Amino acid sequence: MTMKMPTKREVERIKARYTKGLRIELIHMDDPQAPPAGTRGTIITVDDVGDLVVAWDNGSGLNVVPGVDRVRIISEGQEKSDVEGRSHRDS
């Protein structure tokens, strides 16, 4: 599968929205080893391709890939927000 890499501007928007320490909850992750839906975690950083690097409460270390995986923000007054927008990269 070919992936469209996000532009610098798209990555900067993701970084501005998903800041270090922000709490999120997993809705869906397109990975057979994904944490279960409902798992909560804390944003560590957003990497250079726009993936969310998360410390999941269950110890998982899988990143969130916008456009494939879905999360909602649970801090900031329980605001709800899904991450969507691009396909998984070839591994």
HTML snippet that shows the backbone in 3Dmol.js (N, CA, C, O; Angstrom):
<script src="https://3Dmol.org/build/3Dmol-min.js"></script>
<div id="view" style="width:600px;height:400px;position:relative"></div>
<script>
const pdb = `
ATOM      1  N   MET A   1       0.845  -1.174   0.000  1.00  0.00           N
ATOM      2  CA  MET A   1       0.000   0.000   0.000  1.00  0.00           C
ATOM      3  C   MET A   1       0.892   1.239   0.000  1.00  0.00           C
ATOM      4  O   MET A   1       1.835   1.329   0.786  1.00  0.00           O
ATOM      5  N   THR A   2       0.601   2.171  -0.860  1.00  0.00           N
ATOM      6  CA  THR A   2       1.351   3.417  -0.926  1.00  0.00           C
ATOM      7  C   THR A   2       0.732   4.433   0.014  1.00  0.00           C
ATOM      8  O   THR A   2      -0.487   4.496   0.171  1.00  0.00           O
ATOM      9  N   MET A   3       1.583   5.222   0.633  1.00  0.00           N
ATOM     10  CA  MET A   3       1.090   6.199   1.582  1.00  0.00           C
ATOM     11  C   MET A   3       1.409   7.610   1.126  1.00  0.00           C
ATOM     12  O   MET A   3       2.495   7.882   0.613  1.00  0.00           O
ATOM     13  N   LYS A   4       0.463   8.492   1.316  1.00  0.00           N
ATOM     14  CA  LYS A   4       0.687   9.917   1.064  1.00  0.00           C
ATOM     15  C   LYS A   4       1.271  10.508   2.337  1.00  0.00           C
ATOM     16  O   LYS A   4       0.633  10.503   3.390  1.00  0.00           O
ATOM     17  N   MET A   5       2.489  11.015   2.227  1.00  0.00           N
ATOM     18  CA  MET A   5       3.131  11.638   3.385  1.00  0.00           C
ATOM     19  C   MET A   5       2.477  12.993   3.638  1.00  0.00           C
ATOM     20  O   MET A   5       2.146  13.711   2.695  1.00  0.00           O
ATOM     21  N   PRO A   6       2.292  13.340   4.902  1.00  0.00           N
ATOM     22  CA  PRO A   6       1.695  14.644   5.201  1.00  0.00           C
ATOM     23  C   PRO A   6       2.678  15.770   4.878  1.00  0.00           C
ATOM     24  O   PRO A   6       3.895  15.585   4.914  1.00  0.00           O
ATOM     25  N   THR A   7       2.131  16.914   4.569  1.00  0.00           N
ATOM     26  CA  THR A   7       2.969  18.085   4.329  1.00  0.00           C
ATOM     27  C   THR A   7       3.498  18.596   5.664  1.00  0.00           C
ATOM     28  O   THR A   7       3.004  18.218   6.726  1.00  0.00           O
ATOM     29  N   LYS A   8       4.510  19.459   5.597  1.00  0.00           N
ATOM     30  CA  LYS A   8       5.038  20.079   6.815  1.00  0.00           C
ATOM     31  C   LYS A   8       3.930  20.814   7.563  1.00  0.00           C
ATOM     32  O   LYS A   8       3.853  20.773   8.791  1.00  0.00           O
ATOM     33  N   ARG A   9       3.083  21.480   6.800  1.00  0.00           N
ATOM     34  CA  ARG A   9       1.978  22.238   7.405  1.00  0.00           C
ATOM     35  C   ARG A   9       1.004  21.311   8.140  1.00  0.00           C
ATOM     36  O   ARG A   9       0.547  21.636   9.236  1.00  0.00           O
ATOM     37  N   GLU A  10       0.689  20.168   7.544  1.00  0.00           N
ATOM     38  CA  GLU A  10      -0.203  19.204   8.199  1.00  0.00           C
ATOM     39  C   GLU A  10       0.421  18.678   9.491  1.00  0.00           C
ATOM     40  O   GLU A  10      -0.259  18.553  10.509  1.00  0.00           O
ATOM     41  N   VAL A  11       1.713  18.373   9.445  1.00  0.00           N
ATOM     42  CA  VAL A  11       2.399  17.881  10.645  1.00  0.00           C
ATOM     43  C   VAL A  11       2.397  18.955  11.732  1.00  0.00           C
ATOM     44  O   VAL A  11       2.189  18.648  12.906  1.00  0.00           O
ATOM     45  N   GLU A  12       2.623  20.196  11.351  1.00  0.00           N
ATOM     46  CA  GLU A  12       2.611  21.283  12.341  1.00  0.00           C
ATOM     47  C   GLU A  12       1.233  21.446  12.979  1.00  0.00           C
ATOM     48  O   GLU A  12       1.135  21.737  14.171  1.00  0.00           O
ATOM     49  N   ARG A  13       0.167  21.262  12.194  1.00  0.00           N
ATOM     50  CA  ARG A  13      -1.193  21.322  12.749  1.00  0.00           C
ATOM     51  C   ARG A  13      -1.427  20.198  13.762  1.00  0.00           C
ATOM     52  O   ARG A  13      -2.018  20.411  14.821  1.00  0.00           O
ATOM     53  N   ILE A  14      -0.954  19.005  13.419  1.00  0.00           N
ATOM     54  CA  ILE A  14      -1.097  17.870  14.339  1.00  0.00           C
ATOM     55  C   ILE A  14      -0.315  18.146  15.621  1.00  0.00           C
ATOM     56  O   ILE A  14      -0.811  17.905  16.721  1.00  0.00           O
ATOM     57  N   LYS A  15       0.922  18.657  15.470  1.00  0.00           N
ATOM     58  CA  LYS A  15       1.754  18.958  16.647  1.00  0.00           C
ATOM     59  C   LYS A  15       1.119  20.027  17.535  1.00  0.00           C
ATOM     60  O   LYS A  15       1.229  19.964  18.760  1.00  0.00           O
ATOM     61  N   ALA A  16       0.461  20.998  16.924  1.00  0.00           N
ATOM     62  CA  ALA A  16      -0.184  22.061  17.702  1.00  0.00           C
ATOM     63  C   ALA A  16      -1.395  21.536  18.479  1.00  0.00           C
ATOM     64  O   ALA A  16      -1.688  22.008  19.578  1.00  0.00           O
ATOM     65  N   ARG A  17      -2.081  20.573  17.909  1.00  0.00           N
ATOM     66  CA  ARG A  17      -3.294  20.043  18.540  1.00  0.00           C
ATOM     67  C   ARG A  17      -2.995  18.977  19.591  1.00  0.00           C
ATOM     68  O   ARG A  17      -3.649  18.927  20.633  1.00  0.00           O
ATOM     69  N   TYR A  18      -2.009  18.128  19.318  1.00  0.00           N
ATOM     70  CA  TYR A  18      -1.705  16.991  20.194  1.00  0.00           C
ATOM     71  C   TYR A  18      -0.372  17.234  20.893  1.00  0.00           C
ATOM     72  O   TYR A  18       0.661  16.701  20.491  1.00  0.00           O
ATOM     73  N   THR A  19      -0.413  18.044  21.941  1.00  0.00           N
ATOM     74  CA  THR A  19       0.784  18.467  22.654  1.00  0.00           C
ATOM     75  C   THR A  19       1.178  17.465  23.739  1.00  0.00           C
ATOM     76  O   THR A  19       0.355  16.679  24.210  1.00  0.00           O
ATOM     77  N   LYS A  20       2.447  17.511  24.121  1.00  0.00           N
ATOM     78  CA  LYS A  20       2.980  16.641  25.163  1.00  0.00           C
ATOM     79  C   LYS A  20       2.117  16.726  26.420  1.00  0.00           C
ATOM     80  O   LYS A  20       1.773  17.813  26.884  1.00  0.00           O
ATOM     81  N   GLY A  21       1.773  15.552  26.960  1.00  0.00           N
ATOM     82  CA  GLY A  21       0.995  15.485  28.193  1.00  0.00           C
ATOM     83  C   GLY A  21      -0.504  15.380  27.989  1.00  0.00           C
ATOM     84  O   GLY A  21      -1.235  15.097  28.939  1.00  0.00           O
ATOM     85  N   LEU A  22      -0.981  15.602  26.764  1.00  0.00           N
ATOM     86  CA  LEU A  22      -2.410  15.521  26.471  1.00  0.00           C
ATOM     87  C   LEU A  22      -2.883  14.084  26.652  1.00  0.00           C
ATOM     88  O   LEU A  22      -2.210  13.150  26.215  1.00  0.00           O
ATOM     89  N   ARG A  23      -4.026  13.900  27.287  1.00  0.00           N
ATOM     90  CA  ARG A  23      -4.589  12.570  27.500  1.00  0.00           C
ATOM     91  C   ARG A  23      -5.560  12.236  26.377  1.00  0.00           C
ATOM     92  O   ARG A  23      -6.378  13.063  25.972  1.00  0.00           O
ATOM     93  N   ILE A  24      -5.452  10.999  25.879  1.00  0.00           N
ATOM     94  CA  ILE A  24      -6.324  10.537  24.804  1.00  0.00           C
ATOM     95  C   ILE A  24      -6.882   9.158  25.149  1.00  0.00           C
ATOM     96  O   ILE A  24      -6.384   8.463  26.035  1.00  0.00           O
ATOM     97  N   GLU A  25      -7.928   8.789  24.421  1.00  0.00           N
ATOM     98  CA  GLU A  25      -8.524   7.458  24.551  1.00  0.00           C
ATOM     99  C   GLU A  25      -8.614   6.841  23.170  1.00  0.00           C
ATOM    100  O   GLU A  25      -9.040   7.500  22.221  1.00  0.00           O
ATOM    101  N   LEU A  26      -8.216   5.581  23.047  1.00  0.00           N
ATOM    102  CA  LEU A  26      -8.250   4.883  21.767  1.00  0.00           C
ATOM    103  C   LEU A  26      -9.677   4.496  21.397  1.00  0.00           C
ATOM    104  O   LEU A  26     -10.398   3.896  22.195  1.00  0.00           O
ATOM    105  N   ILE A  27     -10.070   4.844  20.186  1.00  0.00           N
ATOM    106  CA  ILE A  27     -11.352   4.406  19.638  1.00  0.00           C
ATOM    107  C   ILE A  27     -11.119   3.183  18.756  1.00  0.00           C
ATOM    108  O   ILE A  27     -11.818   2.177  18.877  1.00  0.00           O
ATOM    109  N   HIS A  28     -10.121   3.280  17.862  1.00  0.00           N
ATOM    110  CA  HIS A  28      -9.797   2.175  16.946  1.00  0.00           C
ATOM    111  C   HIS A  28      -8.360   2.316  16.477  1.00  0.00           C
ATOM    112  O   HIS A  28      -7.904   3.415  16.160  1.00  0.00           O
ATOM    113  N   MET A  29      -7.646   1.192  16.436  1.00  0.00           N
ATOM    114  CA  MET A  29      -6.299   1.179  15.873  1.00  0.00           C
ATOM    115  C   MET A  29      -6.226   0.032  14.882  1.00  0.00           C
ATOM    116  O   MET A  29      -6.584  -1.100  15.207  1.00  0.00           O
ATOM    117  N   ASP A  30      -5.766   0.318  13.682  1.00  0.00           N
ATOM    118  CA  ASP A  30      -5.684  -0.670  12.610  1.00  0.00           C
ATOM    119  C   ASP A  30      -4.374  -1.447  12.719  1.00  0.00           C
ATOM    120  O   ASP A  30      -3.470  -1.282  11.900  1.00  0.00           O
ATOM    121  N   ASP A  31      -4.288  -2.290  13.735  1.00  0.00           N
ATOM    122  CA  ASP A  31      -3.086  -3.091  13.971  1.00  0.00           C
ATOM    123  C   ASP A  31      -3.506  -4.310  14.780  1.00  0.00           C
ATOM    124  O   ASP A  31      -4.234  -4.169  15.762  1.00  0.00           O
ATOM    125  N   PRO A  32      -3.061  -5.510  14.389  1.00  0.00           N
ATOM    126  CA  PRO A  32      -3.474  -6.713  15.130  1.00  0.00           C
ATOM    127  C   PRO A  32      -2.988  -6.738  16.578  1.00  0.00           C
ATOM    128  O   PRO A  32      -3.555  -7.456  17.401  1.00  0.00           O
ATOM    129  N   GLN A  33      -1.952  -5.969  16.902  1.00  0.00           N
ATOM    130  CA  GLN A  33      -1.441  -5.944  18.267  1.00  0.00           C
ATOM    131  C   GLN A  33      -1.852  -4.671  19.009  1.00  0.00           C
ATOM    132  O   GLN A  33      -1.232  -4.290  20.002  1.00  0.00           O
ATOM    133  N   ALA A  34      -2.896  -4.027  18.515  1.00  0.00           N
ATOM    134  CA  ALA A  34      -3.363  -2.764  19.102  1.00  0.00           C
ATOM    135  C   ALA A  34      -3.890  -2.969  20.515  1.00  0.00           C
ATOM    136  O   ALA A  34      -4.416  -4.032  20.847  1.00  0.00           O
ATOM    137  N   PRO A  35      -3.743  -1.939  21.343  1.00  0.00           N
ATOM    138  CA  PRO A  35      -4.417  -1.981  22.635  1.00  0.00           C
ATOM    139  C   PRO A  35      -5.931  -2.021  22.401  1.00  0.00           C
ATOM    140  O   PRO A  35      -6.400  -1.600  21.344  1.00  0.00           O
ATOM    141  N   PRO A  36      -6.685  -2.515  23.359  1.00  0.00           N
ATOM    142  CA  PRO A  36      -8.137  -2.556  23.174  1.00  0.00           C
ATOM    143  C   PRO A  36      -8.744  -1.149  23.095  1.00  0.00           C
ATOM    144  O   PRO A  36      -8.230  -0.200  23.687  1.00  0.00           O
ATOM    145  N   ALA A  37      -9.833  -1.042  22.358  1.00  0.00           N
ATOM    146  CA  ALA A  37     -10.578   0.225  22.324  1.00  0.00           C
ATOM    147  C   ALA A  37     -10.897   0.617  23.757  1.00  0.00           C
ATOM    148  O   ALA A  37     -11.221  -0.229  24.590  1.00  0.00           O
ATOM    149  N   GLY A  38     -10.799   1.912  24.031  1.00  0.00           N
ATOM    150  CA  GLY A  38     -11.045   2.414  25.371  1.00  0.00           C
ATOM    151  C   GLY A  38      -9.777   2.607  26.182  1.00  0.00           C
ATOM    152  O   GLY A  38      -9.804   3.246  27.234  1.00  0.00           O
ATOM    153  N   THR A  39      -8.660   2.059  25.702  1.00  0.00           N
ATOM    154  CA  THR A  39      -7.386   2.246  26.397  1.00  0.00           C
ATOM    155  C   THR A  39      -7.008   3.725  26.361  1.00  0.00           C
ATOM    156  O   THR A  39      -7.148   4.389  25.334  1.00  0.00           O
ATOM    157  N   ARG A  40      -6.534   4.222  27.478  1.00  0.00           N
ATOM    158  CA  ARG A  40      -6.143   5.629  27.574  1.00  0.00           C
ATOM    159  C   ARG A  40      -4.625   5.741  27.586  1.00  0.00           C
ATOM    160  O   ARG A  40      -3.912   4.811  27.962  1.00  0.00           O
ATOM    161  N   GLY A  41      -4.155   6.915  27.160  1.00  0.00           N
ATOM    162  CA  GLY A  41      -2.723   7.143  27.134  1.00  0.00           C
ATOM    163  C   GLY A  41      -2.406   8.626  27.150  1.00  0.00           C
ATOM    164  O   GLY A  41      -3.294   9.477  27.121  1.00  0.00           O
ATOM    165  N   THR A  42      -1.108   8.909  27.197  1.00  0.00           N
ATOM    166  CA  THR A  42      -0.610  10.277  27.260  1.00  0.00           C
ATOM    167  C   THR A  42       0.309  10.529  26.074  1.00  0.00           C
ATOM    168  O   THR A  42       1.199   9.727  25.790  1.00  0.00           O
ATOM    169  N   ILE A  43       0.092  11.646  25.382  1.00  0.00           N
ATOM    170  CA  ILE A  43       0.940  12.012  24.252  1.00  0.00           C
ATOM    171  C   ILE A  43       2.342  12.309  24.772  1.00  0.00           C
ATOM    172  O   ILE A  43       2.515  13.100  25.700  1.00  0.00           O
ATOM    173  N   ILE A  44       3.339  11.671  24.169  1.00  0.00           N
ATOM    174  CA  ILE A  44       4.741  11.961  24.469  1.00  0.00           C
ATOM    175  C   ILE A  44       5.230  13.036  23.513  1.00  0.00           C
ATOM    176  O   ILE A  44       5.853  14.014  23.927  1.00  0.00           O
ATOM    177  N   THR A  45       4.940  12.843  22.221  1.00  0.00           N
ATOM    178  CA  THR A  45       5.333  13.792  21.182  1.00  0.00           C
ATOM    179  C   THR A  45       4.603  13.433  19.896  1.00  0.00           C
ATOM    180  O   THR A  45       3.911  12.417  19.826  1.00  0.00           O
ATOM    181  N   VAL A  46       4.762  14.267  18.891  1.00  0.00           N
ATOM    182  CA  VAL A  46       4.337  13.961  17.523  1.00  0.00           C
ATOM    183  C   VAL A  46       5.619  13.877  16.720  1.00  0.00           C
ATOM    184  O   VAL A  46       6.429  14.804  16.748  1.00  0.00           O
ATOM    185  N   ASP A  47       5.817  12.767  15.998  1.00  0.00           N
ATOM    186  CA  ASP A  47       7.066  12.605  15.259  1.00  0.00           C
ATOM    187  C   ASP A  47       7.045  13.399  13.949  1.00  0.00           C
ATOM    188  O   ASP A  47       6.065  14.077  13.641  1.00  0.00           O
ATOM    189  N   ASP A  48       8.124  13.309  13.191  1.00  0.00           N
ATOM    190  CA  ASP A  48       8.293  14.123  11.987  1.00  0.00           C
ATOM    191  C   ASP A  48       7.344  13.773  10.846  1.00  0.00           C
ATOM    192  O   ASP A  48       7.233  14.539   9.889  1.00  0.00           O
ATOM    193  N   VAL A  49       6.659  12.634  10.927  1.00  0.00           N
ATOM    194  CA  VAL A  49       5.686  12.275   9.899  1.00  0.00           C
ATOM    195  C   VAL A  49       4.254  12.422  10.402  1.00  0.00           C
ATOM    196  O   VAL A  49       3.307  12.028   9.722  1.00  0.00           O
ATOM    197  N   GLY A  50       4.101  12.993  11.601  1.00  0.00           N
ATOM    198  CA  GLY A  50       2.771  13.291  12.114  1.00  0.00           C
ATOM    199  C   GLY A  50       2.135  12.204  12.956  1.00  0.00           C
ATOM    200  O   GLY A  50       0.985  12.345  13.371  1.00  0.00           O
ATOM    201  N   ASP A  51       2.855  11.116  13.220  1.00  0.00           N
ATOM    202  CA  ASP A  51       2.308  10.073  14.086  1.00  0.00           C
ATOM    203  C   ASP A  51       2.353  10.536  15.534  1.00  0.00           C
ATOM    204  O   ASP A  51       3.280  11.234  15.945  1.00  0.00           O
ATOM    205  N   LEU A  52       1.340  10.139  16.305  1.00  0.00           N
ATOM    206  CA  LEU A  52       1.296  10.455  17.729  1.00  0.00           C
ATOM    207  C   LEU A  52       2.046   9.378  18.490  1.00  0.00           C
ATOM    208  O   LEU A  52       1.687   8.202  18.427  1.00  0.00           O
ATOM    209  N   VAL A  53       3.086   9.774  19.208  1.00  0.00           N
ATOM    210  CA  VAL A  53       3.835   8.852  20.056  1.00  0.00           C
ATOM    211  C   VAL A  53       3.165   8.892  21.424  1.00  0.00           C
ATOM    212  O   VAL A  53       3.107   9.936  22.072  1.00  0.00           O
ATOM    213  N   VAL A  54       2.659   7.732  21.852  1.00  0.00           N
ATOM    214  CA  VAL A  54       1.794   7.662  23.031  1.00  0.00           C
ATOM    215  C   VAL A  54       2.353   6.688  24.063  1.00  0.00           C
ATOM    216  O   VAL A  54       2.835   5.610  23.714  1.00  0.00           O
ATOM    217  N   ALA A  55       2.286   7.065  25.310  1.00  0.00           N
ATOM    218  CA  ALA A  55       2.539   6.148  26.427  1.00  0.00           C
ATOM    219  C   ALA A  55       1.170   5.639  26.864  1.00  0.00           C
ATOM    220  O   ALA A  55       0.466   6.309  27.620  1.00  0.00           O
ATOM    221  N   TRP A  56       0.797   4.461  26.390  1.00  0.00           N
ATOM    222  CA  TRP A  56      -0.507   3.894  26.724  1.00  0.00           C
ATOM    223  C   TRP A  56      -0.490   3.409  28.164  1.00  0.00           C
ATOM    224  O   TRP A  56       0.523   2.893  28.635  1.00  0.00           O
ATOM    225  N   ASP A  57      -1.593   3.571  28.859  1.00  0.00           N
ATOM    226  CA  ASP A  57      -1.687   3.179  30.263  1.00  0.00           C
ATOM    227  C   ASP A  57      -1.461   1.685  30.470  1.00  0.00           C
ATOM    228  O   ASP A  57      -1.070   1.268  31.560  1.00  0.00           O
ATOM    229  N   ASN A  58      -1.700   0.868  29.437  1.00  0.00           N
ATOM    230  CA  ASN A  58      -1.509  -0.577  29.566  1.00  0.00           C
ATOM    231  C   ASN A  58      -0.087  -1.001  29.205  1.00  0.00           C
ATOM    232  O   ASN A  58       0.213  -2.195  29.182  1.00  0.00           O
ATOM    233  N   GLY A  59       0.799  -0.030  28.922  1.00  0.00           N
ATOM    234  CA  GLY A  59       2.197  -0.349  28.622  1.00  0.00           C
ATOM    235  C   GLY A  59       2.515  -0.484  27.149  1.00  0.00           C
ATOM    236  O   GLY A  59       3.686  -0.613  26.790  1.00  0.00           O
ATOM    237  N   SER A  60       1.513  -0.459  26.283  1.00  0.00           N
ATOM    238  CA  SER A  60       1.759  -0.560  24.848  1.00  0.00           C
ATOM    239  C   SER A  60       2.554   0.651  24.369  1.00  0.00           C
ATOM    240  O   SER A  60       2.469   1.734  24.947  1.00  0.00           O
ATOM    241  N   GLY A  61       3.326   0.448  23.307  1.00  0.00           N
ATOM    242  CA  GLY A  61       4.119   1.533  22.751  1.00  0.00           C
ATOM    243  C   GLY A  61       3.771   1.853  21.313  1.00  0.00           C
ATOM    244  O   GLY A  61       4.530   2.550  20.639  1.00  0.00           O
ATOM    245  N   LEU A  62       2.634   1.358  20.823  1.00  0.00           N
ATOM    246  CA  LEU A  62       2.264   1.611  19.425  1.00  0.00           C
ATOM    247  C   LEU A  62       1.859   3.066  19.218  1.00  0.00           C
ATOM    248  O   LEU A  62       1.116   3.643  20.014  1.00  0.00           O
ATOM    249  N   ASN A  63       2.365   3.646  18.127  1.00  0.00           N
ATOM    250  CA  ASN A  63       2.005   5.021  17.762  1.00  0.00           C
ATOM    251  C   ASN A  63       0.625   5.063  17.119  1.00  0.00           C
ATOM    252  O   ASN A  63       0.155   4.067  16.571  1.00  0.00           O
ATOM    253  N   VAL A  64      -0.014   6.217  17.191  1.00  0.00           N
ATOM    254  CA  VAL A  64      -1.289   6.458  16.517  1.00  0.00           C
ATOM    255  C   VAL A  64      -0.977   7.065  15.148  1.00  0.00           C
ATOM    256  O   VAL A  64      -0.261   8.062  15.050  1.00  0.00           O
ATOM    257  N   VAL A  65      -1.520   6.454  14.097  1.00  0.00           N
ATOM    258  CA  VAL A  65      -1.341   6.958  12.740  1.00  0.00           C
ATOM    259  C   VAL A  65      -2.611   7.692  12.328  1.00  0.00           C
ATOM    260  O   VAL A  65      -3.641   7.060  12.095  1.00  0.00           O
ATOM    261  N   PRO A  66      -2.549   9.019  12.234  1.00  0.00           N
ATOM    262  CA  PRO A  66      -3.739   9.777  11.827  1.00  0.00           C
ATOM    263  C   PRO A  66      -4.271   9.278  10.474  1.00  0.00           C
ATOM    264  O   PRO A  66      -3.510   9.021   9.541  1.00  0.00           O
ATOM    265  N   GLY A  67      -5.591   9.153  10.404  1.00  0.00           N
ATOM    266  CA  GLY A  67      -6.220   8.698   9.167  1.00  0.00           C
ATOM    267  C   GLY A  67      -6.473   7.212   9.133  1.00  0.00           C
ATOM    268  O   GLY A  67      -7.286   6.728   8.345  1.00  0.00           O
ATOM    269  N   VAL A  68      -5.778   6.487   9.987  1.00  0.00           N
ATOM    270  CA  VAL A  68      -5.973   5.043  10.081  1.00  0.00           C
ATOM    271  C   VAL A  68      -6.535   4.721  11.459  1.00  0.00           C
ATOM    272  O   VAL A  68      -7.553   4.043  11.592  1.00  0.00           O
ATOM    273  N   ASP A  69      -5.859   5.215  12.463  1.00  0.00           N
ATOM    274  CA  ASP A  69      -6.254   4.983  13.848  1.00  0.00           C
ATOM    275  C   ASP A  69      -7.101   6.158  14.328  1.00  0.00           C
ATOM    276  O   ASP A  69      -6.976   7.278  13.831  1.00  0.00           O
ATOM    277  N   ARG A  70      -7.967   5.882  15.306  1.00  0.00           N
ATOM    278  CA  ARG A  70      -8.830   6.951  15.829  1.00  0.00           C
ATOM    279  C   ARG A  70      -8.700   7.030  17.338  1.00  0.00           C
ATOM    280  O   ARG A  70      -8.726   6.016  18.036  1.00  0.00           O
ATOM    281  N   VAL A  71      -8.562   8.247  17.827  1.00  0.00           N
ATOM    282  CA  VAL A  71      -8.515   8.526  19.258  1.00  0.00           C
ATOM    283  C   VAL A  71      -9.399   9.721  19.537  1.00  0.00           C
ATOM    284  O   VAL A  71      -9.801  10.444  18.625  1.00  0.00           O
ATOM    285  N   ARG A  72      -9.698   9.919  20.816  1.00  0.00           N
ATOM    286  CA  ARG A  72     -10.379  11.146  21.218  1.00  0.00           C
ATOM    287  C   ARG A  72      -9.609  11.751  22.367  1.00  0.00           C
ATOM    288  O   ARG A  72      -9.013  11.041  23.178  1.00  0.00           O
ATOM    289  N   ILE A  73      -9.627  13.059  22.428  1.00  0.00           N
ATOM    290  CA  ILE A  73      -8.983  13.782  23.513  1.00  0.00           C
ATOM    291  C   ILE A  73      -9.868  13.654  24.742  1.00  0.00           C
ATOM    292  O   ILE A  73     -11.073  13.897  24.668  1.00  0.00           O
ATOM    293  N   ILE A  74      -9.278  13.273  25.875  1.00  0.00           N
ATOM    294  CA  ILE A  74     -10.066  13.131  27.094  1.00  0.00           C
ATOM    295  C   ILE A  74      -9.694  14.153  28.151  1.00  0.00           C
ATOM    296  O   ILE A  74     -10.372  14.257  29.173  1.00  0.00           O
ATOM    297  N   SER A  75      -8.625  14.914  27.924  1.00  0.00           N
ATOM    298  CA  SER A  75      -8.331  16.028  28.824  1.00  0.00           C
ATOM    299  C   SER A  75      -8.920  17.278  28.182  1.00  0.00           C
ATOM    300  O   SER A  75      -9.696  17.160  27.234  1.00  0.00           O
ATOM    301  N   GLU A  76      -8.594  18.424  28.646  1.00  0.00           N
ATOM    302  CA  GLU A  76      -9.188  19.673  28.156  1.00  0.00           C
ATOM    303  C   GLU A  76     -10.708  19.642  28.297  1.00  0.00           C
ATOM    304  O   GLU A  76     -11.434  19.937  27.347  1.00  0.00           O
ATOM    305  N   GLY A  77     -11.182  19.285  29.486  1.00  0.00           N
ATOM    306  CA  GLY A  77     -12.619  19.302  29.741  1.00  0.00           C
ATOM    307  C   GLY A  77     -13.380  18.219  29.007  1.00  0.00           C
ATOM    308  O   GLY A  77     -14.531  18.420  28.620  1.00  0.00           O
ATOM    309  N   GLN A  78     -12.738  17.051  28.806  1.00  0.00           N
ATOM    310  CA  GLN A  78     -13.370  15.916  28.134  1.00  0.00           C
ATOM    311  C   GLN A  78     -13.766  16.218  26.694  1.00  0.00           C
ATOM    312  O   GLN A  78     -14.718  15.631  26.181  1.00  0.00           O
ATOM    313  N   GLU A  79     -13.050  17.124  26.039  1.00  0.00           N
ATOM    314  CA  GLU A  79     -13.325  17.426  24.629  1.00  0.00           C
ATOM    315  C   GLU A  79     -13.218  16.147  23.811  1.00  0.00           C
ATOM    316  O   GLU A  79     -12.342  15.318  24.058  1.00  0.00           O
ATOM    317  N   LYS A  80     -14.099  15.987  22.847  1.00  0.00           N
ATOM    318  CA  LYS A  80     -14.063  14.821  21.970  1.00  0.00           C
ATOM    319  C   LYS A  80     -13.514  15.242  20.619  1.00  0.00           C
ATOM    320  O   LYS A  80     -13.970  16.223  20.032  1.00  0.00           O
ATOM    321  N   SER A  81     -12.532  14.494  20.129  1.00  0.00           N
ATOM    322  CA  SER A  81     -11.923  14.818  18.849  1.00  0.00           C
ATOM    323  C   SER A  81     -11.309  13.567  18.254  1.00  0.00           C
ATOM    324  O   SER A  81     -10.488  12.917  18.901  1.00  0.00           O
ATOM    325  N   ASP A  82     -11.688  13.219  17.041  1.00  0.00           N
ATOM    326  CA  ASP A  82     -11.102  12.074  16.363  1.00  0.00           C
ATOM    327  C   ASP A  82      -9.917  12.513  15.529  1.00  0.00           C
ATOM    328  O   ASP A  82      -9.909  13.612  14.973  1.00  0.00           O
ATOM    329  N   VAL A  83      -8.912  11.648  15.444  1.00  0.00           N
ATOM    330  CA  VAL A  83      -7.770  11.852  14.555  1.00  0.00           C
ATOM    331  C   VAL A  83      -8.083  11.080  13.282  1.00  0.00           C
ATOM    332  O   VAL A  83      -8.333   9.876  13.333  1.00  0.00           O
ATOM    333  N   GLU A  84      -8.072  11.759  12.148  1.00  0.00           N
ATOM    334  CA  GLU A  84      -8.307  11.103  10.867  1.00  0.00           C
ATOM    335  C   GLU A  84      -7.493  11.786   9.791  1.00  0.00           C
ATOM    336  O   GLU A  84      -7.071  12.926   9.986  1.00  0.00           O
ATOM    337  N   GLY A  85      -7.246  11.116   8.625  1.00  0.00           N
ATOM    338  CA  GLY A  85      -6.654  11.838   7.519  1.00  0.00           C
ATOM    339  C   GLY A  85      -5.714  11.170   6.568  1.00  0.00           C
ATOM    340  O   GLY A  85      -5.596  11.660   5.445  1.00  0.00           O
ATOM    341  N   ARG A  86      -5.010  10.070   6.906  1.00  0.00           N
ATOM    342  CA  ARG A  86      -4.099   9.495   5.933  1.00  0.00           C
ATOM    343  C   ARG A  86      -3.941   8.009   6.189  1.00  0.00           C
ATOM    344  O   ARG A  86      -4.378   7.502   7.222  1.00  0.00           O
ATOM    345  N   SER A  87      -3.325   7.318   5.265  1.00  0.00           N
ATOM    346  CA  SER A  87      -3.184   5.871   5.328  1.00  0.00           C
ATOM    347  C   SER A  87      -1.894   5.448   6.011  1.00  0.00           C
ATOM    348  O   SER A  87      -0.947   6.228   6.112  1.00  0.00           O
ATOM    349  N   HIS A  88      -1.865   4.183   6.489  1.00  0.00           N
ATOM    350  CA  HIS A  88      -0.649   3.618   7.057  1.00  0.00           C
ATOM    351  C   HIS A  88       0.471   3.622   6.014  1.00  0.00           C
ATOM    352  O   HIS A  88       0.225   3.459   4.819  1.00  0.00           O
ATOM    353  N   ARG A  89       1.690   3.808   6.483  1.00  0.00           N
ATOM    354  CA  ARG A  89       2.868   3.711   5.623  1.00  0.00           C
ATOM    355  C   ARG A  89       3.223   2.245   5.454  1.00  0.00           C
ATOM    356  O   ARG A  89       2.913   1.417   6.311  1.00  0.00           O
ATOM    357  N   ASP A  90       3.877   1.928   4.339  1.00  0.00           N
ATOM    358  CA  ASP A  90       4.423   0.590   4.154  1.00  0.00           C
ATOM    359  C   ASP A  90       5.534   0.378   5.167  1.00  0.00           C
ATOM    360  O   ASP A  90       6.338   1.279   5.408  1.00  0.00           O
ATOM    361  N   SER A  91       5.584  -0.792   5.755  1.00  0.00           N
ATOM    362  CA  SER A  91       6.643  -1.076   6.740  1.00  0.00           C
ATOM    363  C   SER A  91       7.746  -1.860   6.108  1.00  0.00           C
ATOM    364  O   SER A  91       8.726  -2.195   6.774  1.00  0.00           O
TER     365      SER A  91
END
`;
const viewer = $3Dmol.createViewer("view");
viewer.addModel(pdb, "pdb");
viewer.setStyle({}, {cartoon: {color: "spectrum"}});
viewer.zoomTo();
viewer.render();
</script>
